[in-house]
Amino acid sequence: MLVNKARSPSQYKDGDNMSYSEKESLKQLPEASSWPKFSGTREYDHIELMVYMDGLFIDVPSIPDYWITARLNTAFKGHSSIWYTEMIEIHGRRNWPWWKSQIIQN
């Protein structure tokens, strides 16, 4: 089972407990609103999202997985948003390799 053990953004209050390097890394993370959207309506519309997400982990390796996957909800639209919500309810928060495998399977 793949479970993310990184500290979540909710553990920080106004950035008080964030190290300087964590703050700088977070600045490198693109706004979630600019991420590709995934609706699940076209056969391959998940590929752009997966390539983009893989790129985030390469481009900003110092960002904890949870800080990226916690924003995944902004990428899912329509039926895939319902699927994502159900998956969170059933499985809880997971890391990107787990989400990627679930997207590929479904």
C-alpha positions in Angstrom: 0.0 0.0 0.0 1.3 3.4 -1.0 0.8 6.0 1.7 2.2 9.4 1.9 3.9 10.3 5.1 4.9 13.9 4.3 3.6 16.7 6.4 0.5 18.2 5.0 0.0 21.9 4.3 -2.7 22.0 7.0 0.0 21.3 9.6 1.3 24.8 9.0 -0.3 27.9 10.4 0.4 30.9 8.1 3.7 29.3 7.2 5.0 29.7 10.8 6.5 26.2 11.0 7.7 26.1 7.4 11.4 26.1 6.8 12.9 28.7 4.4 13.6 26.0 1.8 10.0 24.7 2.1 8.6 28.2 1.5 10.9 28.6 -1.5 9.9 25.2 -2.9 6.3 26.0 -2.5 6.7 29.2 -4.6 7.9 27.1 -7.5 4.7 25.1 -7.6 2.4 26.4 -10.3 -1.1 27.5 -9.3 -3.4 24.5 -9.4 -5.9 26.4 -11.6 -3.3 26.3 -14.4 -3.0 22.5 -14.3 -4.5 20.4 -17.1 -8.1 19.2 -16.5 -9.2 15.6 -16.6 -12.9 14.9 -17.3 -12.7 11.2 -18.3 -15.0 11.9 -21.3 -12.3 11.3 -23.9 -10.3 8.1 -24.1 -6.9 9.7 -23.6 -7.6 12.9 -21.8 -5.9 11.6 -18.7 -2.5 11.4 -20.4 -1.9 15.2 -20.4 -2.6 15.3 -16.7 -0.3 12.4 -15.9 2.6 13.8 -18.0 2.1 17.2 -16.3 2.0 15.7 -12.8 5.1 13.6 -13.5 6.8 16.8 -14.7 6.0 18.6 -11.4 7.9 16.0 -9.4 10.8 16.3 -11.8 10.8 20.1 -12.0 10.2 20.7 -8.2 11.7 17.6 -6.5 11.8 19.3 -3.1 8.0 19.6 -2.9 6.5 16.9 -0.7 4.1 14.7 -2.7 1.2 15.6 -0.5 1.5 19.3 -1.4 0.9 18.3 -5.0 -1.7 15.6 -4.6 -3.7 17.7 -2.2 -4.5 19.9 -5.1 -5.5 17.1 -7.5 -9.2 17.9 -6.9 -8.8 21.0 -9.1 -7.8 18.9 -12.1 -10.8 16.6 -12.1 -14.0 17.7 -13.8 -17.4 16.2 -14.4 -17.6 12.4 -13.9 -14.0 12.2 -13.0 -14.6 14.7 -10.1 -17.3 12.3 -8.7 -14.9 9.4 -9.1 -12.1 11.3 -7.3 -14.4 12.2 -4.4 -15.5 8.6 -4.0 -11.9 7.4 -4.1 -10.9 9.9 -1.4 -13.9 8.7 0.7 -12.9 5.0 0.3 -9.1 5.2 0.3 -8.2 8.5 1.9 -5.3 10.7 0.8 -2.7 8.8 -1.2 0.5 9.7 -3.1 0.9 10.4 -6.8 2.1 6.9 -7.8 -1.1 5.5 -6.3 -3.3 8.0 -8.0 -1.6 7.5 -11.3 -2.1 3.8 -11.1 -5.8 4.3 -10.3 -6.3 6.7 -13.2 -4.7 4.2 -15.6 -6.8 1.3 -14.3 -10.1 3.2 -14.6 
